[in-house]
Amino acid sequence: MTFLRAEGTLTMADIVNLNHVRKARQREEDKRRARERRVKWGQIKADRQRARLMDAKAEKTHDGNRRERQKEEE
């Protein structure tokens, strides 16, 4: 469908669901904020979890290899 205007012809725009547009804009904003926070805090969640698991494993291995002190008999 076209309309005639003083400047020329104008075609009718597609119908847009404003909720979809609003939600898409919010998702993009959330992604942008997440990127900024990852830079600010330095690590993504997977890296923090991996580091935590490696620390726990190292602690467990270290404790497992620890020698028990023998009590001195008097």
N, C-alpha and C positions, 0 to 999 in steps of 0.2 A: 504494500500500500504506500503510495506517495502523496505528499501534501505539497501544495504550491505556496511558496512564501514570496515576499517581495525580493529577497536576495537570490532566490533560485528554488530548486526542488529539495525537499527534505524527506529522507526515507524514515520510516518508523523503526525504532530500535527494537531489539529483541527483548522479550519479557525476561526480567531478572528477579529471582527470589532474593530479596534483601537479606534474609536470614543467612542464606548461603554465602553471600558476599561478606557479611559481617563476621561469620565464623571463619571464613578463609583468611580474612584480614587478621583476626585474632590468632589463628594458627601461625601465620607468618611472623607476627609480633612475638609470639612465644618462642619460636625458633631463633629469632634474632637475640632475644634476651638470654636464651640458653647458650648460644655461642659466646656471648659476652661473658657470661658467668663461668663457662669452661675456661676461657682465657684468664679470667680474674683468679679463679681458684686453682687452676693448673692441671687438674686431672678430671677425666670423665669417670663415671661410676664404675665401669668395668675395670679400669686401672686401679681404682681404690680397692675394689674387691679382690683383685689379683694380688695386690700388695699385702692386704690383710691375710689372705690364705697362705702366702709364702712366709710371712712372719710367724703365723701359727705353726706351720710345718717346721720351720727352723727351730722354734722354741721347743716343740715336741721332740725333735731329733736331739737337740741339745740336752734336754732333761733325760731322755732315754739313755744317753751316753755318759751321764754323770755317775761318778763313783760314789759309793756309800762310804762314809767314814766309819772305820771300826772303832767302837768305844774301847777305851783303854781299860783293861781289867786291873783292879787294884787288889 
